[in-house]
Amino acid sequence: MTTSEQIRVLCVRSGISLSELARRIDQTPQNFNAKLKRNTITQDELIQIAKALNATYEQYFILSNGDKVE
């Protein structure tokens, strides 16, 4: 599942539209929708989305020795 697909599912499960999410993260719906279509959402924007929806966002790698790269 792409990041854009995850955001769409997140909106459905949170009961808000993509336009409302865009406004909550201080973007225009048109700009945000274009980013979703191009799948060019930044990590900072993902953090903003999580905060706007009272969710937790985690992105990291865990190496075979247990080290976490965030």
PDB file of N, H, CA, C and O in Angstrom:
ATOM      1  N   MET A   1       0.854  -1.179   0.000  1.00  0.00           N
ATOM      2  CA  MET A   1       0.000   0.000   0.000  1.00  0.00           C
ATOM      3  C   MET A   1       0.898   1.241   0.000  1.00  0.00           C
ATOM      4  O   MET A   1       1.832   1.344   0.796  1.00  0.00           O
ATOM      5  N   THR A   2       0.606   2.168  -0.894  1.00  0.00           N
ATOM      6  H   THR A   2      -0.152   2.084  -1.540  1.00  0.00           H
ATOM      7  CA  THR A   2       1.401   3.392  -0.953  1.00  0.00           C
ATOM      8  C   THR A   2       1.035   4.322   0.199  1.00  0.00           C
ATOM      9  O   THR A   2       0.023   4.133   0.873  1.00  0.00           O
ATOM     10  N   THR A   3       1.863   5.308   0.406  1.00  0.00           N
ATOM     11  H   THR A   3       2.685   5.461  -0.142  1.00  0.00           H
ATOM     12  CA  THR A   3       1.596   6.313   1.436  1.00  0.00           C
ATOM     13  C   THR A   3       0.286   7.036   1.148  1.00  0.00           C
ATOM     14  O   THR A   3      -0.500   7.295   2.059  1.00  0.00           O
ATOM     15  N   SER A   4       0.053   7.358  -0.112  1.00  0.00           N
ATOM     16  H   SER A   4       0.691   7.147  -0.853  1.00  0.00           H
ATOM     17  CA  SER A   4      -1.183   8.044  -0.488  1.00  0.00           C
ATOM     18  C   SER A   4      -2.407   7.185  -0.162  1.00  0.00           C
ATOM     19  O   SER A   4      -3.413   7.691   0.333  1.00  0.00           O
ATOM     20  N   GLU A   5      -2.313   5.901  -0.440  1.00  0.00           N
ATOM     21  H   GLU A   5      -1.495   5.490  -0.843  1.00  0.00           H
ATOM     22  CA  GLU A   5      -3.419   4.994  -0.119  1.00  0.00           C
ATOM     23  C   GLU A   5      -3.633   4.919   1.393  1.00  0.00           C
ATOM     24  O   GLU A   5      -4.771   4.882   1.863  1.00  0.00           O
ATOM     25  N   GLN A   6      -2.549   4.898   2.141  1.00  0.00           N
ATOM     26  H   GLN A   6      -1.625   4.928   1.759  1.00  0.00           H
ATOM     27  CA  GLN A   6      -2.658   4.870   3.604  1.00  0.00           C
ATOM     28  C   GLN A   6      -3.371   6.118   4.114  1.00  0.00           C
ATOM     29  O   GLN A   6      -4.208   6.032   5.013  1.00  0.00           O
ATOM     30  N   ILE A   7      -3.045   7.272   3.547  1.00  0.00           N
ATOM     31  H   ILE A   7      -2.365   7.342   2.817  1.00  0.00           H
ATOM     32  CA  ILE A   7      -3.675   8.523   3.979  1.00  0.00           C
ATOM     33  C   ILE A   7      -5.166   8.504   3.660  1.00  0.00           C
ATOM     34  O   ILE A   7      -5.982   8.960   4.461  1.00  0.00           O
ATOM     35  N   ARG A   8      -5.516   7.984   2.504  1.00  0.00           N
ATOM     36  H   ARG A   8      -4.853   7.614   1.853  1.00  0.00           H
ATOM     37  CA  ARG A   8      -6.935   7.888   2.134  1.00  0.00           C
ATOM     38  C   ARG A   8      -7.700   6.972   3.107  1.00  0.00           C
ATOM     39  O   ARG A   8      -8.806   7.303   3.534  1.00  0.00           O
ATOM     40  N   VAL A   9      -7.114   5.839   3.445  1.00  0.00           N
ATOM     41  H   VAL A   9      -6.216   5.570   3.098  1.00  0.00           H
ATOM     42  CA  VAL A   9      -7.734   4.925   4.408  1.00  0.00           C
ATOM     43  C   VAL A   9      -7.839   5.587   5.777  1.00  0.00           C
ATOM     44  O   VAL A   9      -8.853   5.459   6.462  1.00  0.00           O
ATOM     45  N   LEU A  10      -6.789   6.292   6.167  1.00  0.00           N
ATOM     46  H   LEU A  10      -5.965   6.397   5.610  1.00  0.00           H
ATOM     47  CA  LEU A  10      -6.779   7.006   7.442  1.00  0.00           C
ATOM     48  C   LEU A  10      -7.932   8.003   7.524  1.00  0.00           C
ATOM     49  O   LEU A  10      -8.596   8.111   8.555  1.00  0.00           O
ATOM     50  N   CYS A  11      -8.165   8.728   6.435  1.00  0.00           N
ATOM     51  H   CYS A  11      -7.626   8.640   5.597  1.00  0.00           H
ATOM     52  CA  CYS A  11      -9.271   9.692   6.408  1.00  0.00           C
ATOM     53  C   CYS A  11     -10.618   8.995   6.540  1.00  0.00           C
ATOM     54  O   CYS A  11     -11.483   9.448   7.290  1.00  0.00           O
ATOM     55  N   VAL A  12     -10.797   7.907   5.821  1.00  0.00           N
ATOM     56  H   VAL A  12     -10.094   7.539   5.212  1.00  0.00           H
ATOM     57  CA  VAL A  12     -12.063   7.165   5.895  1.00  0.00           C
ATOM     58  C   VAL A  12     -12.297   6.671   7.319  1.00  0.00           C
ATOM     59  O   VAL A  12     -13.389   6.826   7.865  1.00  0.00           O
ATOM     60  N   ARG A  13     -11.285   6.085   7.906  1.00  0.00           N
ATOM     61  H   ARG A  13     -10.398   5.959   7.462  1.00  0.00           H
ATOM     62  CA  ARG A  13     -11.422   5.551   9.271  1.00  0.00           C
ATOM     63  C   ARG A  13     -11.592   6.648  10.314  1.00  0.00           C
ATOM     64  O   ARG A  13     -12.185   6.423  11.369  1.00  0.00           O
ATOM     65  N   SER A  14     -11.071   7.832  10.018  1.00  0.00           N
ATOM     66  H   SER A  14     -10.589   8.015   9.161  1.00  0.00           H
ATOM     67  CA  SER A  14     -11.205   8.957  10.946  1.00  0.00           C
ATOM     68  C   SER A  14     -12.476   9.764  10.701  1.00  0.00           C
ATOM     69  O   SER A  14     -12.823  10.642  11.491  1.00  0.00           O
ATOM     70  N   GLY A  15     -13.159   9.465   9.615  1.00  0.00           N
ATOM     71  H   GLY A  15     -12.877   8.751   8.974  1.00  0.00           H
ATOM     72  CA  GLY A  15     -14.414  10.139   9.323  1.00  0.00           C
ATOM     73  C   GLY A  15     -14.268  11.565   8.841  1.00  0.00           C
ATOM     74  O   GLY A  15     -15.144  12.394   9.086  1.00  0.00           O
ATOM     75  N   ILE A  16     -13.163  11.868   8.152  1.00  0.00           N
ATOM     76  H   ILE A  16     -12.451  11.195   7.953  1.00  0.00           H
ATOM     77  CA  ILE A  16     -12.993  13.216   7.599  1.00  0.00           C
ATOM     78  C   ILE A  16     -12.631  13.110   6.116  1.00  0.00           C
ATOM     79  O   ILE A  16     -12.166  12.071   5.648  1.00  0.00           O
ATOM     80  N   SER A  17     -12.848  14.176   5.408  1.00  0.00           N
ATOM     81  H   SER A  17     -13.225  15.021   5.787  1.00  0.00           H
ATOM     82  CA  SER A  17     -12.511  14.207   3.986  1.00  0.00           C
ATOM     83  C   SER A  17     -11.043  14.575   3.803  1.00  0.00           C
ATOM     84  O   SER A  17     -10.396  15.096   4.712  1.00  0.00           O
ATOM     85  N   LEU A  18     -10.541  14.296   2.620  1.00  0.00           N
ATOM     86  H   LEU A  18     -11.067  13.873   1.882  1.00  0.00           H
ATOM     87  CA  LEU A  18      -9.176  14.714   2.298  1.00  0.00           C
ATOM     88  C   LEU A  18      -9.055  16.230   2.327  1.00  0.00           C
ATOM     89  O   LEU A  18      -8.020  16.770   2.718  1.00  0.00           O
ATOM     90  N   SER A  19     -10.120  16.917   1.912  1.00  0.00           N
ATOM     91  H   SER A  19     -10.961  16.479   1.595  1.00  0.00           H
ATOM     92  CA  SER A  19     -10.106  18.387   1.938  1.00  0.00           C
ATOM     93  C   SER A  19      -9.981  18.910   3.359  1.00  0.00           C
ATOM     94  O   SER A  19      -9.237  19.856   3.618  1.00  0.00           O
ATOM     95  N   GLU A  20     -10.709  18.292   4.275  1.00  0.00           N
ATOM     96  H   GLU A  20     -11.313  17.524   4.065  1.00  0.00           H
ATOM     97  CA  GLU A  20     -10.634  18.707   5.682  1.00  0.00           C
ATOM     98  C   GLU A  20      -9.242  18.441   6.245  1.00  0.00           C
ATOM     99  O   GLU A  20      -8.696  19.270   6.973  1.00  0.00           O
ATOM    100  N   LEU A  21      -8.677  17.305   5.916  1.00  0.00           N
ATOM    101  H   LEU A  21      -9.120  16.631   5.325  1.00  0.00           H
ATOM    102  CA  LEU A  21      -7.317  17.000   6.374  1.00  0.00           C
ATOM    103  C   LEU A  21      -6.333  18.034   5.835  1.00  0.00           C
ATOM    104  O   LEU A  21      -5.462  18.506   6.565  1.00  0.00           O
ATOM    105  N   ALA A  22      -6.471  18.380   4.571  1.00  0.00           N
ATOM    106  H   ALA A  22      -7.178  17.996   3.977  1.00  0.00           H
ATOM    107  CA  ALA A  22      -5.587  19.397   3.981  1.00  0.00           C
ATOM    108  C   ALA A  22      -5.668  20.696   4.764  1.00  0.00           C
ATOM    109  O   ALA A  22      -4.642  21.303   5.071  1.00  0.00           O
ATOM    110  N   ARG A  23      -6.876  21.125   5.087  1.00  0.00           N
ATOM    111  H   ARG A  23      -7.710  20.632   4.837  1.00  0.00           H
ATOM    112  CA  ARG A  23      -7.035  22.374   5.847  1.00  0.00           C
ATOM    113  C   ARG A  23      -6.406  22.264   7.233  1.00  0.00           C
ATOM    114  O   ARG A  23      -5.814  23.223   7.728  1.00  0.00           O
ATOM    115  N   ARG A  24      -6.535  21.104   7.853  1.00  0.00           N
ATOM    116  H   ARG A  24      -7.016  20.325   7.451  1.00  0.00           H
ATOM    117  CA  ARG A  24      -5.968  20.915   9.194  1.00  0.00           C
ATOM    118  C   ARG A  24      -4.442  20.990   9.199  1.00  0.00           C
ATOM    119  O   ARG A  24      -3.835  21.309  10.221  1.00  0.00           O
ATOM    120  N   ILE A  25      -3.830  20.696   8.062  1.00  0.00           N
ATOM    121  H   ILE A  25      -4.323  20.437   7.231  1.00  0.00           H
ATOM    122  CA  ILE A  25      -2.366  20.774   7.999  1.00  0.00           C
ATOM    123  C   ILE A  25      -1.915  22.000   7.200  1.00  0.00           C
ATOM    124  O   ILE A  25      -0.794  22.058   6.695  1.00  0.00           O
ATOM    125  N   ASP A  26      -2.821  22.974   7.103  1.00  0.00           N
ATOM    126  H   ASP A  26      -3.731  22.927   7.513  1.00  0.00           H
ATOM    127  CA  ASP A  26      -2.518  24.268   6.477  1.00  0.00           C
ATOM    128  C   ASP A  26      -2.080  24.164   5.021  1.00  0.00           C
ATOM    129  O   ASP A  26      -1.123  24.813   4.598  1.00  0.00           O
ATOM    130  N   GLN A  27      -2.789  23.342   4.269  1.00  0.00           N
ATOM    131  H   GLN A  27      -3.566  22.815   4.612  1.00  0.00           H
ATOM    132  CA  GLN A  27      -2.560  23.249   2.835  1.00  0.00           C
ATOM    133  C   GLN A  27      -3.898  23.417   2.124  1.00  0.00           C
ATOM    134  O   GLN A  27      -4.958  23.186   2.706  1.00  0.00           O
ATOM    135  N   THR A  28      -3.834  23.815   0.882  1.00  0.00           N
ATOM    136  H   THR A  28      -2.973  24.003   0.409  1.00  0.00           H
ATOM    137  CA  THR A  28      -5.070  23.875   0.111  1.00  0.00           C
ATOM    138  C   THR A  28      -5.432  22.451  -0.306  1.00  0.00           C
ATOM    139  O   THR A  28      -4.546  21.625  -0.524  1.00  0.00           O
ATOM    140  N   PRO A  29      -6.716  22.164  -0.416  1.00  0.00           N
ATOM    141  CA  PRO A  29      -7.115  20.832  -0.874  1.00  0.00           C
ATOM    142  C   PRO A  29      -6.520  20.486  -2.242  1.00  0.00           C
ATOM    143  O   PRO A  29      -6.162  19.334  -2.485  1.00  0.00           O
ATOM    144  N   GLN A  30      -6.412  21.473  -3.132  1.00  0.00           N
ATOM    145  H   GLN A  30      -6.703  22.409  -2.934  1.00  0.00           H
ATOM    146  CA  GLN A  30      -5.875  21.222  -4.468  1.00  0.00           C
ATOM    147  C   GLN A  30      -4.402  20.796  -4.398  1.00  0.00           C
ATOM    148  O   GLN A  30      -3.995  19.831  -5.044  1.00  0.00           O
ATOM    149  N   ASN A  31      -3.621  21.521  -3.613  1.00  0.00           N
ATOM    150  H   ASN A  31      -3.952  22.305  -3.088  1.00  0.00           H
ATOM    151  CA  ASN A  31      -2.200  21.203  -3.466  1.00  0.00           C
ATOM    152  C   ASN A  31      -2.011  19.831  -2.820  1.00  0.00           C
ATOM    153  O   ASN A  31      -1.187  19.032  -3.266  1.00  0.00           O
ATOM    154  N   PHE A  32      -2.775  19.571  -1.774  1.00  0.00           N
ATOM    155  H   PHE A  32      -3.444  20.219  -1.411  1.00  0.00           H
ATOM    156  CA  PHE A  32      -2.656  18.303  -1.063  1.00  0.00           C
ATOM    157  C   PHE A  32      -3.047  17.139  -1.974  1.00  0.00           C
ATOM    158  O   PHE A  32      -2.375  16.108  -1.990  1.00  0.00           O
ATOM    159  N   ASN A  33      -4.127  17.304  -2.727  1.00  0.00           N
ATOM    160  H   ASN A  33      -4.673  18.141  -2.714  1.00  0.00           H
ATOM    161  CA  ASN A  33      -4.569  16.257  -3.636  1.00  0.00           C
ATOM    162  C   ASN A  33      -3.515  15.986  -4.712  1.00  0.00           C
ATOM    163  O   ASN A  33      -3.298  14.836  -5.094  1.00  0.00           O
ATOM    164  N   ALA A  34      -2.866  17.034  -5.195  1.00  0.00           N
ATOM    165  H   ALA A  34      -3.042  17.968  -4.885  1.00  0.00           H
ATOM    166  CA  ALA A  34      -1.803  16.860  -6.183  1.00  0.00           C
ATOM    167  C   ALA A  34      -0.634  16.058  -5.597  1.00  0.00           C
ATOM    168  O   ALA A  34      -0.057  15.207  -6.275  1.00  0.00           O
ATOM    169  N   LYS A  35      -0.294  16.334  -4.346  1.00  0.00           N
ATOM    170  H   LYS A  35      -0.762  17.025  -3.796  1.00  0.00           H
ATOM    171  CA  LYS A  35       0.774  15.582  -3.687  1.00  0.00           C
ATOM    172  C   LYS A  35       0.392  14.116  -3.529  1.00  0.00           C
ATOM    173  O   LYS A  35       1.230  13.228  -3.688  1.00  0.00           O
ATOM    174  N   LEU A  36      -0.872  13.867  -3.217  1.00  0.00           N
ATOM    175  H   LEU A  36      -1.553  14.587  -3.088  1.00  0.00           H
ATOM    176  CA  LEU A  36      -1.332  12.482  -3.086  1.00  0.00           C
ATOM    177  C   LEU A  36      -1.252  11.765  -4.430  1.00  0.00           C
ATOM    178  O   LEU A  36      -0.833  10.609  -4.492  1.00  0.00           O
ATOM    179  N   LYS A  37      -1.646  12.436  -5.491  1.00  0.00           N
ATOM    180  H   LYS A  37      -1.986  13.375  -5.440  1.00  0.00           H
ATOM    181  CA  LYS A  37      -1.597  11.821  -6.818  1.00  0.00           C
ATOM    182  C   LYS A  37      -0.166  11.502  -7.240  1.00  0.00           C
ATOM    183  O   LYS A  37       0.083  10.474  -7.869  1.00  0.00           O
ATOM    184  N   ARG A  38       0.774  12.382  -6.894  1.00  0.00           N
ATOM    185  H   ARG A  38       0.571  13.218  -6.383  1.00  0.00           H
ATOM    186  CA  ARG A  38       2.179  12.173  -7.241  1.00  0.00           C
ATOM    187  C   ARG A  38       2.899  11.312  -6.201  1.00  0.00           C
ATOM    188  O   ARG A  38       4.033  10.884  -6.418  1.00  0.00           O
ATOM    189  N   ASN A  39       2.233  11.062  -5.075  1.00  0.00           N
ATOM    190  H   ASN A  39       1.312  11.410  -4.899  1.00  0.00           H
ATOM    191  CA  ASN A  39       2.810  10.315  -3.955  1.00  0.00           C
ATOM    192  C   ASN A  39       4.106  10.984  -3.478  1.00  0.00           C
ATOM    193  O   ASN A  39       5.144  10.338  -3.331  1.00  0.00           O
ATOM    194  N   THR A  40       4.010  12.309  -3.240  1.00  0.00           N
ATOM    195  H   THR A  40       3.167  12.834  -3.359  1.00  0.00           H
ATOM    196  CA  THR A  40       5.180  13.088  -2.815  1.00  0.00           C
ATOM    197  C   THR A  40       4.972  13.731  -1.442  1.00  0.00           C
ATOM    198  O   THR A  40       5.413  14.855  -1.207  1.00  0.00           O
ATOM    199  N   ILE A  41       4.316  13.033  -0.561  1.00  0.00           N
ATOM    200  H   ILE A  41       3.957  12.119  -0.752  1.00  0.00           H
ATOM    201  CA  ILE A  41       4.110  13.524   0.803  1.00  0.00           C
ATOM    202  C   ILE A  41       5.417  13.365   1.571  1.00  0.00           C
ATOM    203  O   ILE A  41       6.033  12.300   1.539  1.00  0.00           O
ATOM    204  N   THR A  42       5.837  14.417   2.257  1.00  0.00           N
ATOM    205  H   THR A  42       5.337  15.283   2.283  1.00  0.00           H
ATOM    206  CA  THR A  42       7.093  14.363   3.013  1.00  0.00           C
ATOM    207  C   THR A  42       6.876  13.760   4.395  1.00  0.00           C
ATOM    208  O   THR A  42       5.748  13.646   4.874  1.00  0.00           O
ATOM    209  N   GLN A  43       7.969  13.383   5.014  1.00  0.00           N
ATOM    210  H   GLN A  43       8.886  13.476   4.625  1.00  0.00           H
ATOM    211  CA  GLN A  43       7.883  12.832   6.358  1.00  0.00           C
ATOM    212  C   GLN A  43       7.340  13.882   7.337  1.00  0.00           C
ATOM    213  O   GLN A  43       6.564  13.549   8.232  1.00  0.00           O
ATOM    214  N   ASP A  44       7.738  15.129   7.172  1.00  0.00           N
ATOM    215  H   ASP A  44       8.369  15.400   6.445  1.00  0.00           H
ATOM    216  CA  ASP A  44       7.214  16.195   8.037  1.00  0.00           C
ATOM    217  C   ASP A  44       5.704  16.319   7.890  1.00  0.00           C
ATOM    218  O   ASP A  44       4.995  16.533   8.873  1.00  0.00           O
ATOM    219  N   GLU A  45       5.212  16.183   6.653  1.00  0.00           N
ATOM    220  H   GLU A  45       5.789  16.008   5.854  1.00  0.00           H
ATOM    221  CA  GLU A  45       3.762  16.246   6.436  1.00  0.00           C
ATOM    222  C   GLU A  45       3.057  15.057   7.066  1.00  0.00           C
ATOM    223  O   GLU A  45       1.945  15.194   7.576  1.00  0.00           O
ATOM    224  N   LEU A  46       3.689  13.894   7.039  1.00  0.00           N
ATOM    225  H   LEU A  46       4.593  13.782   6.626  1.00  0.00           H
ATOM    226  CA  LEU A  46       3.096  12.720   7.680  1.00  0.00           C
ATOM    227  C   LEU A  46       2.978  12.922   9.189  1.00  0.00           C
ATOM    228  O   LEU A  46       2.001  12.503   9.809  1.00  0.00           O
ATOM    229  N   ILE A  47       3.965  13.558   9.757  1.00  0.00           N
ATOM    230  H   ILE A  47       4.759  13.899   9.253  1.00  0.00           H
ATOM    231  CA  ILE A  47       3.919  13.865  11.196  1.00  0.00           C
ATOM    232  C   ILE A  47       2.787  14.855  11.479  1.00  0.00           C
ATOM    233  O   ILE A  47       2.066  14.708  12.465  1.00  0.00           O
ATOM    234  N   GLN A  48       2.631  15.866  10.614  1.00  0.00           N
ATOM    235  H   GLN A  48       3.217  15.986   9.813  1.00  0.00           H
ATOM    236  CA  GLN A  48       1.533  16.832  10.766  1.00  0.00           C
ATOM    237  C   GLN A  48       0.184  16.136  10.647  1.00  0.00           C
ATOM    238  O   GLN A  48      -0.737  16.432  11.409  1.00  0.00           O
ATOM    239  N   ILE A  49       0.063  15.226   9.708  1.00  0.00           N
ATOM    240  H   ILE A  49       0.811  14.987   9.089  1.00  0.00           H
ATOM    241  CA  ILE A  49      -1.191  14.488   9.517  1.00  0.00           C
ATOM    242  C   ILE A  49      -1.524  13.695  10.768  1.00  0.00           C
ATOM    243  O   ILE A  49      -2.666  13.703  11.227  1.00  0.00           O
ATOM    244  N   ALA A  50      -0.540  13.017  11.315  1.00  0.00           N
ATOM    245  H   ALA A  50       0.388  13.011  10.941  1.00  0.00           H
ATOM    246  CA  ALA A  50      -0.770  12.241  12.534  1.00  0.00           C
ATOM    247  C   ALA A  50      -1.248  13.129  13.679  1.00  0.00           C
ATOM    248  O   ALA A  50      -2.180  12.772  14.400  1.00  0.00           O
ATOM    249  N   LYS A  51      -0.613  14.276  13.844  1.00  0.00           N
ATOM    250  H   LYS A  51       0.144  14.566  13.258  1.00  0.00           H
ATOM    251  CA  LYS A  51      -1.025  15.205  14.907  1.00  0.00           C
ATOM    252  C   LYS A  51      -2.439  15.714  14.663  1.00  0.00           C
ATOM    253  O   LYS A  51      -3.236  15.819  15.596  1.00  0.00           O
ATOM    254  N   ALA A  52      -2.751  16.032  13.405  1.00  0.00           N
ATOM    255  H   ALA A  52      -2.104  15.947  12.647  1.00  0.00           H
ATOM    256  CA  ALA A  52      -4.069  16.568  13.073  1.00  0.00           C
ATOM    257  C   ALA A  52      -5.178  15.554  13.343  1.00  0.00           C
ATOM    258  O   ALA A  52      -6.314  15.931  13.629  1.00  0.00           O
ATOM    259  N   LEU A  53      -4.845  14.266  13.249  1.00  0.00           N
ATOM    260  H   LEU A  53      -3.922  13.960  13.016  1.00  0.00           H
ATOM    261  CA  LEU A  53      -5.852  13.221  13.439  1.00  0.00           C
ATOM    262  C   LEU A  53      -5.701  12.496  14.777  1.00  0.00           C
ATOM    263  O   LEU A  53      -6.333  11.466  15.013  1.00  0.00           O
ATOM    264  N   ASN A  54      -4.861  13.045  15.641  1.00  0.00           N
ATOM    265  H   ASN A  54      -4.348  13.882  15.450  1.00  0.00           H
ATOM    266  CA  ASN A  54      -4.633  12.446  16.950  1.00  0.00           C
ATOM    267  C   ASN A  54      -4.226  10.975  16.813  1.00  0.00           C
ATOM    268  O   ASN A  54      -4.738  10.097  17.506  1.00  0.00           O
ATOM    269  N   ALA A  55      -3.293  10.745  15.897  1.00  0.00           N
ATOM    270  H   ALA A  55      -2.878  11.459  15.333  1.00  0.00           H
ATOM    271  CA  ALA A  55      -2.793   9.399  15.629  1.00  0.00           C
ATOM    272  C   ALA A  55      -1.290   9.378  15.890  1.00  0.00           C
ATOM    273  O   ALA A  55      -0.678  10.416  16.143  1.00  0.00           O
ATOM    274  N   THR A  56      -0.722   8.220  15.828  1.00  0.00           N
ATOM    275  H   THR A  56      -1.220   7.377  15.623  1.00  0.00           H
ATOM    276  CA  THR A  56       0.715   8.057  15.997  1.00  0.00           C
ATOM    277  C   THR A  56       1.312   7.686  14.652  1.00  0.00           C
ATOM    278  O   THR A  56       0.787   6.820  13.953  1.00  0.00           O
ATOM    279  N   TYR A  57       2.403   8.336  14.290  1.00  0.00           N
ATOM    280  H   TYR A  57       2.830   9.040  14.858  1.00  0.00           H
ATOM    281  CA  TYR A  57       3.111   8.014  13.058  1.00  0.00           C
ATOM    282  C   TYR A  57       4.495   7.514  13.426  1.00  0.00           C
ATOM    283  O   TYR A  57       5.217   8.164  14.181  1.00  0.00           O
ATOM    284  N   GLU A  58       4.864   6.355  12.892  1.00  0.00           N
ATOM    285  H   GLU A  58       4.278   5.826  12.279  1.00  0.00           H
ATOM    286  CA  GLU A  58       6.187   5.796  13.149  1.00  0.00           C
ATOM    287  C   GLU A  58       6.800   5.373  11.819  1.00  0.00           C
ATOM    288  O   GLU A  58       6.147   4.726  11.001  1.00  0.00           O
ATOM    289  N   GLN A  59       8.051   5.744  11.616  1.00  0.00           N
ATOM    290  H   GLN A  59       8.581   6.270  12.281  1.00  0.00           H
ATOM    291  CA  GLN A  59       8.773   5.282  10.438  1.00  0.00           C
ATOM    292  C   GLN A  59      10.204   5.033  10.840  1.00  0.00           C
ATOM    293  O   GLN A  59      10.912   5.951  11.253  1.00  0.00           O
ATOM    294  N   TYR A  60      10.630   3.792  10.720  1.00  0.00           N
ATOM    295  H   TYR A  60      10.055   3.046  10.385  1.00  0.00           H
ATOM    296  CA  TYR A  60      11.991   3.441  11.080  1.00  0.00           C
ATOM    297  C   TYR A  60      12.328   2.062  10.537  1.00  0.00           C
ATOM    298  O   TYR A  60      11.454   1.308  10.109  1.00  0.00           O
ATOM    299  N   PHE A  61      13.608   1.760  10.567  1.00  0.00           N
ATOM    300  H   PHE A  61      14.318   2.373  10.914  1.00  0.00           H
ATOM    301  CA  PHE A  61      14.107   0.450  10.197  1.00  0.00           C
ATOM    302  C   PHE A  61      14.654  -0.207  11.455  1.00  0.00           C
ATOM    303  O   PHE A  61      15.188   0.468  12.336  1.00  0.00           O
ATOM    304  N   ILE A  62      14.520  -1.528  11.536  1.00  0.00           N
ATOM    305  H   ILE A  62      14.087  -2.077  10.821  1.00  0.00           H
ATOM    306  CA  ILE A  62      15.131  -2.284  12.624  1.00  0.00           C
ATOM    307  C   ILE A  62      16.101  -3.281  11.991  1.00  0.00           C
ATOM    308  O   ILE A  62      15.712  -4.150  11.210  1.00  0.00           O
ATOM    309  N   LEU A  63      17.372  -3.127  12.353  1.00  0.00           N
ATOM    310  H   LEU A  63      17.687  -2.421  12.987  1.00  0.00           H
ATOM    311  CA  LEU A  63      18.402  -4.011  11.808  1.00  0.00           C
ATOM    312  C   LEU A  63      18.341  -5.375  12.480  1.00  0.00           C
ATOM    313  O   LEU A  63      17.704  -5.530  13.522  1.00  0.00           O
ATOM    314  N   SER A  64      19.005  -6.368  11.883  1.00  0.00           N
ATOM    315  H   SER A  64      19.523  -6.242  11.037  1.00  0.00           H
ATOM    316  CA  SER A  64      18.979  -7.721  12.418  1.00  0.00           C
ATOM    317  C   SER A  64      19.576  -7.802  13.824  1.00  0.00           C
ATOM    318  O   SER A  64      19.261  -8.723  14.578  1.00  0.00           O
ATOM    319  N   ASN A  65      20.439  -6.843  14.182  1.00  0.00           N
ATOM    320  H   ASN A  65      20.696  -6.095  13.570  1.00  0.00           H
ATOM    321  CA  ASN A  65      21.023  -6.856  15.530  1.00  0.00           C
ATOM    322  C   ASN A  65      20.128  -6.121  16.542  1.00  0.00           C
ATOM    323  O   ASN A  65      20.483  -5.986  17.713  1.00  0.00           O
ATOM    324  N   GLY A  66      18.957  -5.646  16.069  1.00  0.00           N
ATOM    325  H   GLY A  66      18.669  -5.755  15.118  1.00  0.00           H
ATOM    326  CA  GLY A  66      18.018  -4.979  16.958  1.00  0.00           C
ATOM    327  C   GLY A  66      18.124  -3.466  16.976  1.00  0.00           C
ATOM    328  O   GLY A  66      17.265  -2.795  17.548  1.00  0.00           O
ATOM    329  N   ASP A  67      19.169  -2.913  16.356  1.00  0.00           N
ATOM    330  H   ASP A  67      19.866  -3.459  15.892  1.00  0.00           H
ATOM    331  CA  ASP A  67      19.310  -1.464  16.311  1.00  0.00           C
ATOM    332  C   ASP A  67      18.175  -0.844  15.493  1.00  0.00           C
ATOM    333  O   ASP A  67      17.765  -1.386  14.466  1.00  0.00           O
ATOM    334  N   LYS A  68      17.686   0.276  15.957  1.00  0.00           N
ATOM    335  H   LYS A  68      18.019   0.717  16.791  1.00  0.00           H
ATOM    336  CA  LYS A  68      16.623   0.978  15.275  1.00  0.00           C
ATOM    337  C   LYS A  68      17.183   2.233  14.609  1.00  0.00           C
ATOM    338  O   LYS A  68      17.884   3.021  15.244  1.00  0.00           O
ATOM    339  N   VAL A  69      16.872   2.410  13.339  1.00  0.00           N
ATOM    340  H   VAL A  69      16.302   1.770  12.823  1.00  0.00           H
ATOM    341  CA  VAL A  69      17.280   3.590  12.599  1.00  0.00           C
ATOM    342  C   VAL A  69      16.017   4.401  12.320  1.00  0.00           C
ATOM    343  O   VAL A  69      15.139   3.976  11.569  1.00  0.00           O
ATOM    344  N   GLU A  70      15.945   5.582  12.947  1.00  0.00           N
ATOM    345  H   GLU A  70      16.658   5.927  13.557  1.00  0.00           H
ATOM    346  CA  GLU A  70      14.747   6.417  12.807  1.00  0.00           C
ATOM    347  C   GLU A  70      15.008   7.591  11.915  1.00  0.00           C
ATOM    348  O   GLU A  70      14.111   8.402  11.685  1.00  0.00           O
TER     349      GLU A  70
END
